[in-house]
Amino acid sequence: MPSSRPAEDAEDGDDPLDAAQARRVRAVLALGGVPQADLQDGLQQVRLRLLERRASGKDEPREVGAWAAVVASNLAADWHRTRQRQERTGARLTALKVWSETSEGGQEARLLALAVADGLDDLPEAQRQVLVLRFYADLSVPQMAAELGIPLGTVKSRLHAAVKAMRDRLRTNEVV
């Protein structure tokens, strides 16, 4: 007999959340402003965090549903922070684009900008993130560490590796 529950709520024995808890997580995410298309990803993040908690040997939360709702609320807040950060970076990049179109250098500057954009696309996410924050958003290393929630040393090492990788890539492509 077919189940009346949606396929993503079907339990296979390994799901740490029951159907009611999964619905509650989706509701918290939706009320938190997460778009409908991202609700399933948010639900999977909550499941993953619960499984990681179990795997690390931590005690099971007394109320799994309440714990999952708090995690979902935090995920919704993170989603908004990420979106705002991307919007600020996009606005900054747009301002730089307008500047580069009116600045001297013409075709050479445009080719360099395209090469840098291609190079950024090829970098790992962590390296791309620090390069954009440093050189496009003009954040200092301490500001980047605070924004990303990582230690200063990690920011410095990622930034060093990213600059080296970008420099090597631009030299390989004979841009600089």
N, C-alpha and C positions, 0 to 999 in steps of 0.2 A: 504494500500500500504506500503511495507516495506521501512524503512528509509535507506538511503545510508550512514548514520553516524554509527560509531562503537557504540556498546552497552554502553560503558563507557561514551560516549559523550551525550547520550540521556538525555534530560532535563525532570525532573519530576516536575518542578515548584519550588522546594526547592534548586536546585543547584545554588550556588552563582556565578558560572562562566558560561559564554555561551560557545558554542563549539569552537569558535575561540580563546577565552582566554585559554581554556583548552589545545588546540593544542600549543599555545604559551608557556604555562607553561612546557609542555612536551619537547618542543624544547630547552628551556633554561636549563632544567635539563640535557637533553642529551648532549648539548654543554658544560655543566659544568662537564661532565665526569661521570654522574650517569649511572650505567648499565641499560640496557633496562628492565630487570626484576624488577627494583626498581622505574621505572618512574611512575607507577600508584600510588604507595605509596606516592611518592613526590607530585603528583597532589592532593591526598587526604589531605595531610598535608597543602597545600595551601588553599584548600577549608575550612578545619577546622579552620585555622587561620582567615580567612575572617568571618566565622560564629561566632567565638569567639569575634572578633572585634565588630560585629553587636550586639551580646548579651550583651557586656559590655557597650553599649550605645555610643560608639565612633562614630564619623561621618564617613560616607561612604567615601572611598578614591575617589578623583576626577576622576581618571582614574583607574578603577578596574584592567584592563589588565596590565597597567604599574606597579601598586602596586603588583600584583600577580607575575609578572616577576622578580621583585626585591626580593620578598620572595623566589621564586624558586631558584634564584641565591644564596641567603644565605643558602638555604637548600643544594644545591650542595656543597658549601664550607664546611658546617657542615659534610656532608657525607664524604668528603675527610679527614677532621680532625679526624673523628671517625675511619676511615679506617687506617690512619697513626698511631693513638694511639693503635689500636688493633695489628698492625704489630709490633710496638715497644714492646708491652707487650708480644706478641708471641715470639719474638726474645729473650727477657729476660727470659721467661719461658723455652725456648729451651736451653739457656745457663745454667740455673739452673738444668735442667734435665741431661745435660752432666756432670755437676759438681757432682750431686747426684749419678750418676752411677759410678763415679771414686772415690767417697769419701767413708770414712769408715761408718759402720753402716749396710751395706748389706741389708738383708731382712727386718729388723725392720724399717730402714729408708724408704725403698720402701713402706711398709705397711702404715706408717705414711703419706707419700706423697699421697698415694691413698685415705686415709681417709680424708685428708685435701681437696683434689680435689673433692671428693664426697660432703663434707660439703660445699664447695664453690658453687657447683651446686644447693644446696638446699636453699641458702640464697637469699633474695630479691635482685634485680638488684642493687639498690643503695648501699646496704651493701657489696655485692660482689665487686662492682666497687672500693670502698674505700680500701678494704682489698688488692686487687690486686695492686692498685697504691701505697699503703704504703709498703707492704711487698715483692712484686715481682718487682715493678718498682722503689722501694726505694725512693719515693718522700716524702718530708716533708709535714706537714699539710698545711703551706702556699702555697707550690707548688701545692698540690692537689686542694686547693680552687681555685687557679688561673686556673688550667687545667680544672676543672669542671664548673667554673663560678658560684660558690656558696660561701656563707659566711664561715669564719673560724669556727664559732660555729656549723654550720651545719655539716661540715666535722668532727669536733671533736665528735659530738653526734652520727653521723653515724658510725664512727670508733669504738667508745666505744661499741655501740650496736652490731656491727658486731663481734668484738673480743669476747664479752660475749657470743653471740650466737654460735660462732665457738667453744669456750672453752666448753660450755655446751654440744654441739653436740659430741665433741670428748670424753668427760667424759661419756656421756650416752652410747656411742658405745664402751666404755672401751678401748679406744686407748691410752689415757694418764691417 
